[in-house]
Amino acid sequence: DTGVSQNPRHKITKRGQNVTFRCDPISEHNRLYWYRQTLGQGPEFLTYFQNEAQLEKSRLLSDRFSAERPKGSFSTLEIQRTEQGDSAMYLCASIEGFGTEAFFGQGTRLTVV
Amino acid sequence: RKEVEQDPGPFNVPEGATVAFNCTYSNSASQSFFWYRQDCRKEPKLLMSVYSSGNEDGRFTAQLNRASQYISLLIRDSKLSDSATYLCVVPLYGQNFVFGPGTRLSVLP
């Protein structure tokens, strides 16, 4: 157990529905990252926060995706109007500071049917 | 050129073999590097950090070549339990952790 928790672990949703995932990072870590991973690929960067500030978003992140980290603690990732191509594992990583290792949660596996 | 590149494999090696993977990166300013191990349908877990020329931990050795901009991971005396995907990670200053696509290793009995 890395100390990073993600909920839910699995989510099945119908196309067009909205979904929200939550990540609780290690409490003293100020950086939080979201990644998406599909089978056979490495994790693909989505966005990251330093404390409550969202510092970077991937160009691949469409307007249907939004992330928040109110108060610099937990973070949520919302996908609106889900599409089948959104089916993937969504990983959250907690990092104490730049250049240090990332600790991952167990991920949320999303299936859009 | 992609920011981080790896040979996806798969590398199929017999138990006891020595196997090496390379990872090339494009940003010459990168100062720290990581190898993560990922088992099927699980989250990545840190295997080794590389901050200077290299690092060694038991059967695992990571080396950094800044001039050629690559890091390598050497696994000696491969075990069946080493079968996994090995991800190279390069933090980009002020930006995100960039993952390579991963190299799949299968150690065969």
Backbone of each chain as ProteinMPNN parsed JSONL, in Angstrom:
{"seq_chain_A": "DTGVSQNPRHKITKRGQNVTFRCDPISEHNRLYWYRQTLGQGPEFLTYFQNEAQLEKSRLLSDRFSAERPKGSFSTLEIQRTEQGDSAMYLCASIEGFGTEAFFGQGTRLTVV", "coords_chain_A": {"N_chain_A": [[0.849, -1.198, 0.0], [0.732, 2.087, -1.037], [-0.122, 4.367, 0.147], [-1.599, 6.104, -1.292], [-4.834, 6.584, -2.295], [-7.472, 5.576, -4.429], [-10.716, 6.059, -5.704], [-13.751, 5.235, -7.431], [-12.613, 1.754, -7.581], [-13.321, 0.372, -9.808], [-15.34, 1.228, -12.597], [-18.22, 1.116, -14.441], [-19.874, 2.497, -17.089], [-22.491, 3.979, -19.034], [-22.26, 5.104, -22.37], [-22.08, 8.563, -22.835], [-22.781, 9.288, -20.29], [-21.821, 11.044, -17.272], [-18.853, 10.809, -15.316], [-17.073, 10.622, -12.211], [-13.98, 10.597, -10.588], [-12.019, 9.94, -7.676], [-9.081, 10.934, -5.913], [-6.99, 10.401, -3.207], [-4.165, 11.717, -2.045], [-0.837, 11.143, -0.614], [-0.531, 12.702, 2.456], [1.379, 14.759, 3.027], [2.405, 15.391, 0.595], [2.814, 17.677, -2.055], [2.423, 17.64, -4.755], [0.308, 16.401, -7.288], [-0.646, 14.081, -9.664], [-2.434, 13.143, -12.603], [-2.952, 10.357, -14.659], [-3.599, 8.506, -17.663], [-4.055, 5.224, -18.751], [-3.897, 2.842, -21.269], [-4.292, -0.531, -22.471], [-1.207, -2.116, -22.901], [0.189, 0.188, -23.264], [2.28, 2.876, -21.998], [1.717, 4.895, -19.035], [-0.169, 7.821, -19.698], [0.23, 11.233, -19.537], [-2.109, 13.414, -18.028], [-2.849, 15.677, -16.375], [-1.551, 17.965, -13.852], [-1.204, 18.981, -10.423], [0.043, 21.453, -8.234], [-0.129, 21.78, -4.983], [-3.165, 23.461, -4.645], [-3.232, 24.464, -7.151], [-3.683, 24.042, -10.579], [-1.289, 23.2, -12.702], [-0.541, 22.286, -15.213], [-1.967, 21.024, -18.173], [-2.542, 18.311, -20.308], [-2.302, 18.523, -23.838], [-3.81, 16.679, -25.009], [-6.011, 16.406, -23.524], [-9.358, 16.62, -23.602], [-12.091, 19.038, -23.71], [-14.016, 17.803, -22.297], [-12.979, 16.722, -20.086], [-12.226, 17.437, -16.729], [-10.442, 18.591, -13.906], [-9.968, 18.898, -10.41], [-8.543, 20.23, -7.401], [-9.387, 20.982, -4.654], [-8.398, 22.988, -1.915], [-5.954, 21.822, -1.915], [-5.767, 19.145, -1.198], [-7.352, 16.224, -1.532], [-8.133, 15.094, -4.869], [-10.268, 15.429, -7.718], [-11.327, 13.909, -10.745], [-13.198, 14.546, -13.49], [-15.163, 13.241, -16.071], [-17.059, 14.228, -18.679], [-19.931, 13.356, -20.603], [-19.213, 10.698, -21.519], [-17.224, 8.67, -23.718], [-16.647, 5.75, -25.745], [-13.955, 5.538, -26.236], [-12.842, 6.561, -23.968], [-12.484, 4.574, -22.218], [-10.316, 3.109, -20.007], [-7.5, 2.776, -17.742], [-7.336, 4.914, -15.042], [-4.933, 6.652, -13.459], [-3.606, 7.917, -10.425], [-1.031, 9.888, -9.097], [1.159, 10.657, -6.442], [3.417, 13.046, -5.328], [6.209, 14.162, -3.524], [7.972, 16.295, -4.013], [9.541, 18.12, -6.713], [11.408, 16.002, -8.821], [11.534, 13.867, -7.14], [10.429, 10.539, -6.252], [7.412, 9.098, -7.611], [4.376, 8.097, -6.157], [1.952, 5.737, -6.699], [-1.603, 5.402, -6.847], [-3.991, 2.671, -6.813], [-5.488, 2.888, -9.018], [-8.306, 3.669, -11.149], [-10.439, 1.756, -12.943], [-12.032, 2.348, -15.859], [-14.819, 1.535, -17.758], [-16.542, 2.095, -20.626], [-19.62, 1.563, -21.942]], "CA_chain_A": [[0.0, 0.0, 0.0], [1.587, 3.263, -1.172], [-0.678, 5.504, 0.866], [-2.44, 6.857, -2.22], [-6.032, 5.784, -2.544], [-8.347, 6.026, -5.518], [-12.07, 5.507, -5.687], [-13.858, 3.796, -7.18], [-11.588, 0.954, -8.256], [-13.874, 0.024, -11.113], [-16.545, 1.974, -12.938], [-18.805, 0.817, -15.739], [-20.864, 3.523, -17.349], [-23.008, 4.014, -20.403], [-21.789, 6.214, -23.196], [-22.854, 9.787, -22.667], [-22.92, 9.624, -18.879], [-20.683, 11.688, -16.62], [-18.25, 10.045, -14.223], [-16.113, 11.358, -11.391], [-13.075, 9.755, -9.823], [-11.379, 10.664, -6.579], [-7.752, 10.498, -5.49], [-6.476, 10.944, -1.95], [-2.717, 11.51, -2.082], [-0.132, 11.137, 0.671], [-0.948, 14.004, 2.99], [2.405, 15.808, 2.989], [2.853, 15.594, -0.767], [2.105, 18.813, -2.639], [2.158, 17.457, -6.18], [-0.606, 15.31, -7.602], [-0.702, 13.881, -11.116], [-3.392, 12.198, -13.173], [-2.524, 9.692, -15.887], [-4.515, 7.538, -18.263], [-3.287, 4.132, -19.339], [-4.616, 1.793, -21.987], [-3.556, -1.794, -22.48], [-0.015, -2.181, -23.736], [0.819, 1.507, -23.368], [2.694, 3.483, -20.743], [0.796, 5.935, -18.551], [-0.175, 9.043, -20.491], [-0.025, 12.365, -18.657], [-3.323, 14.203, -18.237], [-2.753, 16.97, -15.727], [-0.986, 17.883, -12.527], [-1.449, 20.053, -9.464], [0.931, 21.725, -7.118], [-1.133, 22.229, -4.013], [-4.481, 23.529, -5.293], [-3.092, 25.048, -8.484], [-3.509, 23.129, -11.711], [-0.177, 23.837, -13.393], [-0.405, 21.868, -16.602], [-2.927, 20.073, -18.729], [-2.11, 17.757, -21.568], [-3.051, 18.964, -25.028], [-4.702, 15.584, -25.385], [-7.163, 16.425, -22.63], [-10.427, 17.378, -24.253], [-12.907, 19.874, -22.828], [-14.911, 16.953, -21.5], [-12.247, 16.343, -18.88], [-11.879, 18.521, -15.817], [-9.881, 18.112, -12.645], [-9.89, 19.887, -9.335], [-7.902, 19.822, -6.159], [-9.717, 22.036, -3.691], [-7.638, 23.004, -0.655], [-4.677, 21.13, -2.052], [-5.731, 17.804, -0.589], [-7.78, 15.228, -2.509], [-8.418, 15.61, -6.216], [-11.285, 14.73, -8.498], [-11.245, 13.969, -12.201], [-14.53, 14.319, -14.041], [-15.299, 13.092, -17.519], [-18.447, 14.455, -19.095], [-20.379, 12.766, -21.886], [-18.188, 9.694, -21.787], [-17.182, 7.981, -25.013], [-16.007, 4.438, -25.598], [-12.511, 5.752, -26.231], [-12.395, 6.956, -22.631], [-12.232, 3.355, -21.44], [-8.891, 3.052, -19.678], [-7.183, 2.863, -16.322], [-6.968, 6.271, -14.652], [-4.0, 6.536, -12.334], [-3.248, 9.124, -9.694], [0.288, 9.774, -8.478], [1.448, 11.646, -5.399], [4.855, 13.306, -5.329], [6.537, 15.13, -2.475], [8.554, 17.481, -4.614], [10.083, 17.85, -8.033], [12.587, 15.146, -8.906], [11.43, 12.711, -6.247], [9.637, 9.457, -6.838], [5.959, 9.173, -7.609], [3.669, 6.971, -5.551], [0.699, 5.601, -7.426], [-2.766, 4.691, -6.343], [-4.263, 1.43, -7.535], [-6.139, 3.22, -10.267], [-9.734, 3.444, -11.401], [-10.614, 1.199, -14.289], [-13.291, 2.818, -16.449], [-15.322, 0.871, -18.952], [-17.696, 2.794, -21.196], [-20.324, 0.612, -22.814]], "C_chain_A": [[0.886, 1.249, 0.0], [1.091, 4.43, -0.35], [-1.514, 6.407, -0.008], [-3.677, 6.006, -2.503], [-6.893, 6.414, -3.625], [-9.675, 5.312, -5.409], [-12.881, 6.061, -6.845], [-12.722, 3.03, -7.851], [-12.04, 0.583, -9.659], [-15.146, 0.842, -11.333], [-16.979, 1.566, -14.332], [-19.904, 1.835, -15.957], [-21.329, 3.45, -18.795], [-22.457, 5.238, -21.106], [-22.705, 7.419, -23.004], [-23.057, 10.212, -21.219], [-21.671, 10.345, -18.378], [-20.156, 10.792, -15.509], [-17.26, 10.925, -13.484], [-15.296, 10.375, -10.583], [-12.415, 10.615, -8.745], [-10.02, 10.067, -6.278], [-7.404, 11.195, -4.19], [-4.981, 10.686, -1.9], [-2.147, 11.357, -0.671], [-0.203, 12.556, 1.214], [0.12, 15.09, 2.882], [2.927, 16.093, 1.578], [2.094, 16.746, -1.409], [1.821, 18.651, -4.128], [1.275, 16.23, -6.405], [-0.784, 15.267, -9.108], [-1.828, 12.91, -11.458], [-2.82, 11.665, -14.489], [-3.649, 8.79, -16.385], [-3.646, 6.46, -18.917], [-4.209, 3.141, -20.014], [-3.696, 0.591, -22.133], [-2.36, -1.739, -23.423], [0.708, -0.857, -23.905], [1.316, 1.956, -22.002], [1.671, 4.512, -20.297], [0.963, 7.227, -19.342], [-0.587, 10.196, -19.578], [-1.312, 13.088, -19.034], [-3.182, 15.611, -17.67], [-2.027, 16.822, -14.406], [-1.222, 19.156, -11.73], [-0.247, 20.206, -8.543], [0.077, 22.438, -6.088], [-2.471, 22.325, -4.733], [-4.408, 24.048, -6.726], [-2.862, 23.978, -9.548], [-2.479, 23.768, -12.64], [-0.049, 23.433, -14.859], [-1.493, 20.877, -16.961], [-2.394, 19.58, -20.053], [-2.961, 18.324, -22.705], [-4.048, 17.908, -25.454], [-5.989, 15.598, -24.563], [-8.26, 17.283, -23.241], [-11.202, 18.184, -23.216], [-13.849, 19.044, -21.96], [-14.276, 16.541, -20.178], [-11.995, 17.576, -18.019], [-11.391, 17.916, -14.513], [-9.818, 19.255, -11.667], [-9.108, 19.317, -8.173], [-8.16, 20.921, -5.127], [-8.905, 21.881, -2.417], [-6.352, 22.195, -0.739], [-4.611, 19.761, -1.415], [-6.141, 16.772, -1.636], [-8.042, 15.909, -3.847], [-9.537, 14.795, -6.849], [-11.022, 14.929, -9.976], [-12.629, 13.631, -12.729], [-14.446, 14.191, -15.548], [-16.773, 13.262, -17.85], [-18.71, 13.78, -20.43], [-19.38, 11.709, -22.342], [-18.364, 9.051, -23.165], [-16.454, 6.656, -24.805], [-14.49, 4.562, -25.55], [-11.964, 6.207, -24.896], [-12.105, 5.736, -21.761], [-10.736, 3.185, -21.248], [-8.753, 2.911, -18.171], [-6.751, 4.296, -16.045], [-6.168, 6.192, -13.36], [-3.725, 7.901, -11.72], [-1.885, 8.885, -9.057], [0.525, 10.947, -7.548], [2.958, 11.806, -5.309], [5.169, 14.394, -4.313], [7.073, 16.417, -3.077], [9.173, 17.117, -5.942], [11.334, 16.977, -7.932], [12.566, 13.953, -7.975], [10.448, 11.702, -6.83], [8.149, 9.718, -6.71], [5.392, 7.906, -6.983], [2.293, 6.914, -6.199], [-0.39, 4.968, -6.582], [-3.012, 3.467, -7.213], [-5.058, 1.663, -8.807], [-7.637, 2.997, -10.249], [-9.861, 2.936, -12.822], [-12.0, 1.579, -14.792], [-13.61, 2.015, -17.701], [-16.575, 1.608, -19.403], [-18.355, 1.859, -22.195], [-21.375, 1.32, -23.658]], "O_chain_A": [[1.686, 1.452, 0.913], [1.824, 5.402, -0.165], [-2.084, 7.382, 0.481], [-3.567, 4.847, -2.903], [-7.017, 7.636, -3.712], [-9.749, 4.131, -5.071], [-12.724, 7.226, -7.21], [-11.951, 3.612, -8.614], [-11.23, 0.493, -10.582], [-15.912, 1.11, -10.407], [-16.207, 1.656, -15.287], [-20.77, 2.013, -15.101], [-20.634, 2.92, -19.661], [-22.221, 6.277, -20.488], [-23.931, 7.304, -23.012], [-23.452, 11.344, -20.944], [-20.604, 10.264, -18.987], [-20.924, 10.099, -14.842], [-16.683, 11.851, -14.054], [-15.829, 9.447, -9.975], [-12.275, 11.83, -8.882], [-9.823, 8.855, -6.371], [-7.507, 12.416, -4.077], [-4.565, 9.541, -1.728], [-2.869, 11.43, 0.323], [0.048, 13.511, 0.479], [-0.223, 16.251, 2.662], [3.796, 16.946, 1.398], [0.867, 16.8, -1.326], [1.065, 19.433, -4.704], [1.47, 15.176, -5.799], [-1.04, 16.288, -9.746], [-2.129, 11.985, -10.703], [-2.284, 12.412, -15.308], [-4.525, 8.375, -15.625], [-2.634, 6.759, -19.552], [-5.174, 2.66, -19.42], [-2.483, 0.687, -21.943], [-2.486, -1.364, -24.589], [1.72, -0.78, -24.602], [0.838, 1.481, -20.972], [0.845, 4.954, -21.096], [2.078, 7.667, -19.619], [-1.629, 10.139, -18.925], [-1.572, 13.343, -20.21], [-3.367, 16.603, -18.375], [-1.889, 15.715, -13.885], [-1.412, 20.242, -12.278], [0.385, 19.231, -8.136], [-0.379, 23.56, -6.305], [-2.883, 21.359, -5.376], [-5.416, 24.066, -7.433], [-1.975, 23.133, -9.43], [-2.771, 24.769, -13.293], [0.506, 24.186, -15.658], [-1.879, 20.02, -16.167], [-1.85, 20.358, -20.836], [-4.158, 18.566, -22.556], [-5.009, 18.194, -26.168], [-6.94, 14.882, -24.875], [-8.12, 18.498, -23.382], [-11.001, 18.034, -22.011], [-14.413, 19.553, -20.991], [-14.958, 16.069, -19.268], [-11.599, 18.627, -18.523], [-11.867, 16.868, -14.076], [-9.639, 20.415, -12.036], [-9.019, 18.104, -7.983], [-7.261, 21.685, -4.776], [-8.744, 20.774, -1.903], [-5.73, 21.918, 0.287], [-3.525, 19.264, -1.119], [-5.359, 16.471, -2.538], [-8.157, 17.132, -3.934], [-9.718, 13.617, -6.542], [-10.555, 15.985, -10.403], [-13.167, 12.559, -12.448], [-13.737, 14.948, -16.211], [-17.623, 12.522, -17.355], [-17.819, 13.655, -21.271], [-18.782, 11.818, -23.413], [-19.47, 8.913, -23.687], [-15.742, 6.469, -23.819], [-13.822, 3.768, -24.887], [-10.749, 6.238, -24.703], [-11.538, 5.87, -20.676], [-9.98, 3.124, -22.218], [-9.735, 2.924, -17.429], [-5.89, 4.831, -16.743], [-6.653, 5.736, -12.325], [-3.627, 8.907, -12.422], [-1.618, 7.801, -8.538], [0.138, 12.08, -7.835], [3.69, 10.82, -5.224], [4.484, 15.415, -4.246], [6.663, 17.509, -2.683], [9.317, 15.938, -6.264], [12.195, 17.188, -7.078], [13.471, 13.118, -8.008], [9.73, 11.994, -7.787], [7.692, 10.45, -5.832], [5.861, 6.798, -7.242], [1.566, 7.907, -6.242], [-0.135, 4.121, -5.726], [-2.332, 3.253, -8.216], [-5.276, 0.735, -9.586], [-8.162, 2.235, -9.437], [-9.448, 3.594, -13.777], [-13.013, 1.179, -14.219], [-12.768, 1.845, -18.582], [-17.544, 1.729, -18.654], [-17.736, 1.42, -23.165], [-22.065, 0.679, -24.45]]}, "seq_chain_B": "RKEVEQDPGPFNVPEGATVAFNCTYSNSASQSFFWYRQDCRKEPKLLMSVYSSGNEDGRFTAQLNRASQYISLLIRDSKLSDSATYLCVVPLYGQNFVFGPGTRLSVLP", "coords_chain_B": {"N_chain_B": [[11.27, 13.731, -32.258], [10.334, 11.539, -29.651], [9.704, 12.264, -26.171], [10.487, 10.346, -24.267], [11.732, 7.213, -24.949], [11.364, 3.734, -25.428], [12.226, 0.34, -26.127], [9.579, -1.691, -26.886], [9.573, -4.432, -26.651], [8.256, -7.816, -26.779], [10.69, -9.002, -24.391], [11.845, -12.118, -24.203], [13.205, -14.28, -22.016], [15.272, -16.904, -20.655], [15.065, -18.345, -17.378], [17.482, -17.205, -15.063], [19.015, -15.861, -16.876], [20.75, -12.896, -18.048], [19.51, -9.709, -18.64], [19.039, -6.693, -20.469], [17.685, -3.41, -20.651], [17.149, -0.477, -22.56], [16.603, 3.067, -22.336], [15.812, 5.984, -23.934], [16.061, 9.539, -23.787], [14.875, 12.859, -24.468], [15.239, 15.395, -23.395], [17.856, 17.209, -22.434], [18.25, 18.496, -20.068], [17.23, 17.077, -18.004], [17.506, 15.71, -14.755], [17.051, 13.691, -12.936], [16.029, 10.287, -12.829], [13.892, 7.454, -13.258], [13.151, 4.015, -12.801], [10.314, 2.095, -13.137], [8.315, -0.661, -12.178], [5.714, -2.545, -13.574], [3.11, -4.658, -13.021], [0.75, -6.804, -14.681], [-2.287, -5.146, -15.138], [-2.016, -3.732, -12.812], [-0.899, -1.019, -10.632], [1.931, 1.143, -11.42], [5.079, 0.569, -9.806], [7.813, 1.812, -7.922], [11.012, 0.886, -8.91], [13.774, 1.548, -9.156], [15.757, 4.466, -8.485], [17.588, 6.938, -10.272], [20.058, 9.136, -9.904], [22.594, 10.041, -10.35], [25.399, 8.763, -11.855], [24.62, 6.152, -11.778], [22.979, 3.279, -10.274], [22.675, 0.605, -7.968], [21.018, -2.325, -6.961], [20.925, -5.149, -5.489], [20.163, -7.635, -7.715], [19.672, -5.875, -9.683], [20.725, -3.248, -11.805], [21.078, 0.089, -12.59], [22.059, 2.375, -15.063], [23.297, 5.537, -16.099], [23.759, 7.468, -18.941], [24.697, 10.421, -19.722], [25.762, 11.816, -21.855], [24.954, 10.479, -24.15], [22.336, 10.45, -23.624], [20.734, 8.363, -22.419], [19.289, 5.868, -20.297], [19.902, 2.789, -18.688], [18.715, -0.452, -17.738], [19.73, -3.203, -16.027], [19.211, -6.565, -15.478], [20.21, -9.17, -13.569], [20.613, -12.764, -13.354], [17.872, -13.64, -13.868], [14.585, -14.023, -12.567], [11.513, -15.889, -12.452], [9.606, -14.287, -11.326], [10.328, -11.791, -12.107], [9.054, -11.15, -14.39], [7.309, -8.74, -16.062], [6.227, -5.397, -16.908], [8.525, -2.881, -17.636], [8.956, 0.391, -16.863], [10.285, 3.417, -17.955], [10.992, 6.53, -16.522], [11.019, 10.012, -16.784], [11.403, 12.942, -15.167], [10.361, 16.169, -16.11], [11.573, 19.394, -15.794], [9.554, 21.505, -13.889], [7.394, 20.527, -15.101], [5.668, 17.637, -16.085], [5.887, 14.193, -15.005], [7.243, 12.125, -17.315], [6.402, 9.221, -18.904], [7.905, 6.412, -20.439], [6.891, 4.088, -23.042], [7.176, 1.58, -22.001], [8.787, -1.582, -21.431], [8.275, -4.895, -22.102], [8.862, -7.751, -20.219], [9.346, -11.201, -20.234], [10.096, -13.887, -18.294], [11.149, -17.071, -18.74], [10.52, -20.463, -17.757]], "CA_chain_B": [[11.683, 12.654, -31.331], [9.512, 11.485, -28.452], [10.446, 12.664, -24.968], [11.059, 9.145, -23.664], [11.504, 6.075, -25.837], [11.813, 2.416, -24.998], [11.882, -0.8, -26.97], [8.452, -2.321, -26.188], [9.761, -5.862, -26.494], [8.658, -8.4, -25.5], [11.933, -9.716, -24.205], [11.596, -13.448, -23.625], [14.506, -14.792, -21.615], [15.177, -18.042, -19.747], [15.445, -18.116, -15.98], [18.922, -17.169, -14.842], [19.674, -15.027, -17.888], [20.929, -11.466, -17.821], [18.797, -8.955, -19.673], [19.218, -5.24, -20.317], [16.789, -2.545, -21.406], [17.567, 0.918, -22.677], [15.578, 4.093, -22.422], [16.417, 7.232, -24.389], [15.257, 10.713, -23.458], [15.221, 13.956, -25.375], [15.52, 16.641, -22.69], [19.186, 17.089, -21.834], [18.261, 19.139, -18.752], [16.699, 16.164, -16.981], [18.525, 15.418, -13.747], [16.761, 12.457, -12.216], [15.371, 9.294, -13.674], [13.337, 6.368, -12.458], [12.605, 2.804, -13.406], [9.17, 1.538, -12.444], [7.863, -1.977, -12.606], [4.26, -2.631, -13.573], [2.521, -5.966, -13.297], [-0.462, -6.707, -15.499], [-3.49, -4.581, -14.543], [-1.696, -3.145, -11.51], [-0.278, 0.287, -10.746], [3.4, 1.121, -11.446], [5.76, 0.684, -8.51], [9.192, 2.213, -8.099], [12.049, -0.136, -8.845], [15.051, 2.194, -8.859], [15.969, 5.866, -8.822], [18.926, 7.192, -10.802], [20.305, 10.567, -9.769], [23.924, 10.391, -10.864], [25.814, 7.903, -12.953], [23.965, 4.86, -11.748], [22.483, 2.774, -9.004], [22.635, -0.857, -7.963], [20.232, -2.875, -5.86], [20.86, -6.595, -5.675], [20.328, -8.112, -9.094], [19.294, -4.794, -10.595], [21.667, -2.152, -11.949], [20.668, 1.132, -13.524], [23.165, 3.252, -15.434], [22.919, 6.749, -16.819], [24.741, 8.0, -19.874], [24.161, 11.755, -20.052], [26.239, 12.262, -23.173], [24.101, 9.862, -25.166], [20.957, 10.629, -23.166], [19.958, 7.158, -22.193], [19.501, 5.108, -19.071], [19.728, 1.361, -18.921], [18.392, -1.299, -16.588], [20.291, -4.546, -16.188], [18.705, -7.54, -14.504], [21.032, -10.382, -13.564], [20.004, -13.953, -12.761], [16.431, -13.398, -13.963], [13.64, -14.911, -11.899], [10.169, -15.89, -13.046], [8.863, -13.169, -10.742], [10.73, -10.53, -12.741], [8.181, -10.927, -15.546], [6.517, -7.533, -15.838], [6.587, -4.313, -17.818], [9.443, -1.953, -16.985], [8.691, 1.735, -17.369], [11.298, 4.432, -17.725], [10.309, 7.784, -16.206], [11.906, 11.165, -16.785], [10.728, 14.188, -14.788], [10.754, 17.356, -16.852], [11.514, 20.466, -14.807], [8.365, 22.345, -13.937], [6.346, 19.865, -15.872], [5.173, 16.383, -15.562], [6.655, 12.969, -15.119], [6.935, 11.527, -18.603], [6.653, 7.788, -18.937], [8.089, 5.714, -21.698], [5.827, 3.127, -23.311], [7.395, 0.362, -21.236], [9.382, -2.763, -22.054], [7.677, -6.097, -21.49], [9.802, -8.851, -19.993], [8.833, -12.507, -19.809], [11.14, -14.824, -17.913], [10.574, -18.385, -19.012], [11.148, -21.539, -16.975]], "C_chain_B": [[10.8, 12.697, -30.078], [10.376, 11.785, -27.234], [11.144, 11.483, -24.305], [10.726, 7.958, -24.568], [12.089, 4.799, -25.249], [11.452, 1.398, -26.052], [10.751, -1.555, -26.264], [8.623, -3.811, -25.938], [8.661, -6.622, -27.22], [10.052, -9.032, -25.544], [11.572, -11.041, -23.514], [12.936, -14.073, -23.293], [14.311, -15.979, -20.687], [15.565, -17.614, -18.336], [16.963, -18.129, -15.851], [19.678, -16.288, -15.82], [19.862, -13.607, -17.372], [20.277, -10.718, -18.973], [18.964, -7.468, -19.403], [18.234, -4.498, -21.202], [17.403, -1.152, -21.466], [16.364, 1.835, -22.752], [16.281, 5.373, -22.865], [15.481, 8.398, -24.08], [15.764, 11.9, -24.261], [15.649, 15.227, -24.649], [16.838, 16.538, -21.933], [19.255, 17.72, -20.442], [17.774, 18.217, -17.641], [17.812, 15.723, -16.045], [18.29, 14.108, -13.002], [15.908, 11.555, -13.094], [14.902, 8.144, -12.787], [13.004, 5.19, -13.35], [11.46, 2.326, -12.515], [8.87, 0.166, -13.024], [6.341, -1.975, -12.539], [3.825, -4.045, -13.927], [1.182, -5.754, -14.003], [-1.647, -6.205, -14.676], [-3.269, -4.058, -13.118], [-1.06, -1.775, -11.723], [1.246, 0.154, -10.83], [3.972, 1.264, -10.035], [7.234, 0.961, -8.751], [10.13, 1.027, -7.94], [13.384, 0.498, -8.434], [15.003, 3.667, -9.241], [17.387, 6.011, -9.352], [19.152, 8.687, -10.762], [21.668, 10.98, -10.293], [24.272, 9.399, -11.961], [25.098, 6.563, -12.948], [23.554, 4.458, -10.36], [22.439, 1.257, -9.091], [21.858, -1.317, -6.741], [20.066, -4.359, -6.112], [21.119, -6.984, -7.118], [20.075, -7.009, -10.135], [20.342, -3.677, -10.592], [21.119, -1.169, -12.973], [21.876, 2.018, -13.812], [22.646, 4.407, -16.271], [24.062, 7.187, -17.705], [24.212, 9.347, -20.353], [24.568, 12.209, -21.452], [25.344, 11.73, -24.284], [22.633, 9.915, -24.801], [20.179, 9.327, -23.142], [20.255, 6.612, -20.803], [19.222, 3.642, -19.384], [19.362, 0.671, -17.614], [18.89, -2.695, -16.897], [19.724, -5.431, -15.092], [19.552, -8.802, -14.643], [20.248, -11.537, -12.946], [18.478, -13.823, -12.714], [15.617, -14.471, -13.249], [12.294, -14.839, -12.623], [9.381, -14.671, -12.58], [9.277, -11.809, -11.304], [9.858, -10.207, -13.958], [7.226, -9.785, -15.246], [6.838, -6.563, -16.97], [7.432, -3.312, -17.05], [9.328, -0.587, -17.665], [9.818, 2.676, -16.983], [10.569, 5.756, -17.518], [11.32, 8.908, -16.115], [11.105, 12.381, -16.342], [11.262, 15.338, -15.622], [10.545, 18.556, -15.952], [10.281, 21.324, -14.997], [7.208, 21.701, -14.652], [6.051, 18.504, -15.255], [6.221, 15.28, -15.621], [6.273, 12.329, -16.435], [7.339, 10.06, -18.575], [6.989, 7.344, -20.353], [6.969, 4.705, -21.879], [5.984, 1.824, -22.541], [8.003, -0.742, -22.085], [8.846, -3.983, -21.329], [8.722, -7.198, -21.414], [9.04, -10.093, -19.584], [10.018, -13.397, -19.518], [10.531, -16.217, -17.954], [11.279, -19.468, -18.206], [12.03, -22.42, -17.847]], "O_chain_B": [[10.555, 13.766, -29.519], [11.592, 11.594, -27.246], [12.273, 11.614, -23.833], [9.564, 7.736, -24.906], [13.167, 4.801, -24.655], [10.481, 1.573, -26.788], [10.946, -2.018, -25.14], [7.914, -4.394, -25.118], [8.156, -6.111, -28.219], [10.513, -9.518, -26.577], [11.063, -11.06, -22.393], [13.723, -14.366, -24.193], [13.293, -16.061, -20.0], [16.299, -16.646, -18.141], [17.642, -18.96, -16.454], [20.857, -15.999, -15.614], [19.229, -13.18, -16.407], [20.474, -11.06, -20.14], [19.024, -7.037, -18.251], [17.976, -4.889, -22.34], [18.085, -0.715, -20.54], [15.273, 1.446, -23.167], [17.247, 5.798, -22.231], [14.259, 8.252, -24.111], [16.921, 11.943, -24.678], [16.352, 16.055, -25.228], [16.922, 15.858, -20.91], [20.222, 17.497, -19.713], [17.895, 18.549, -16.462], [18.918, 15.404, -16.481], [19.231, 13.495, -12.498], [15.174, 12.009, -13.972], [15.45, 7.902, -11.712], [12.621, 5.355, -14.508], [11.617, 2.174, -11.303], [9.136, -0.118, -14.192], [5.75, -1.474, -11.583], [4.138, -4.555, -15.003], [0.576, -4.685, -13.932], [-1.969, -6.776, -13.634], [-4.207, -3.955, -12.327], [-0.721, -1.409, -12.848], [1.801, -0.84, -10.362], [3.428, 1.977, -9.192], [7.834, 0.412, -9.675], [10.052, 0.272, -6.971], [14.037, 0.046, -7.493], [14.314, 4.065, -10.18], [18.288, 5.287, -8.929], [18.511, 9.433, -11.503], [21.876, 12.142, -10.642], [23.499, 9.222, -12.902], [24.98, 5.912, -13.986], [23.752, 5.194, -9.393], [22.195, 0.693, -10.158], [22.011, -0.782, -5.643], [19.178, -4.78, -6.853], [22.18, -6.69, -7.67], [20.257, -7.226, -11.333], [20.786, -3.221, -9.538], [20.745, -1.551, -14.081], [22.627, 2.368, -12.901], [21.694, 4.272, -17.039], [25.207, 7.267, -17.26], [23.389, 9.415, -21.265], [23.814, 12.895, -22.142], [25.019, 12.442, -25.235], [21.779, 9.479, -25.572], [19.119, 9.2, -23.755], [21.312, 6.858, -20.221], [18.403, 3.318, -20.244], [19.668, 1.162, -16.528], [18.516, -3.294, -17.906], [19.76, -5.075, -13.914], [19.598, -9.418, -15.708], [19.348, -11.332, -12.131], [17.874, -13.888, -11.643], [15.922, -15.662, -13.321], [11.985, -13.864, -13.307], [8.595, -14.097, -13.334], [8.647, -10.794, -11.007], [9.926, -9.1, -14.492], [6.437, -9.847, -14.304], [7.618, -6.873, -17.87], [7.086, -2.938, -15.929], [9.568, -0.439, -18.863], [10.246, 2.719, -15.829], [9.633, 6.07, -18.253], [12.351, 8.78, -15.454], [10.21, 12.816, -17.067], [12.471, 15.467, -15.817], [9.459, 18.73, -15.399], [9.991, 21.804, -16.093], [6.143, 22.303, -14.782], [6.184, 18.295, -14.05], [7.289, 15.435, -16.212], [5.103, 12.019, -16.656], [8.479, 9.717, -18.26], [6.428, 7.84, -21.33], [6.178, 4.489, -20.961], [5.036, 1.046, -22.435], [7.768, -0.826, -23.291], [8.947, -4.094, -20.107], [9.375, -7.533, -22.402], [8.189, -10.048, -18.695], [10.851, -13.638, -20.391], [9.533, -16.501, -17.29], [12.491, -19.404, -17.996], [12.633, -23.372, -17.352]]}, "name": "protein", "num_of_chains": 2, "seq": "DTGVSQNPRHKITKRGQNVTFRCDPISEHNRLYWYRQTLGQGPEFLTYFQNEAQLEKSRLLSDRFSAERPKGSFSTLEIQRTEQGDSAMYLCASIEGFGTEAFFGQGTRLTVVRKEVEQDPGPFNVPEGATVAFNCTYSNSASQSFFWYRQDCRKEPKLLMSVYSSGNEDGRFTAQLNRASQYISLLIRDSKLSDSATYLCVVPLYGQNFVFGPGTRLSVLP"}
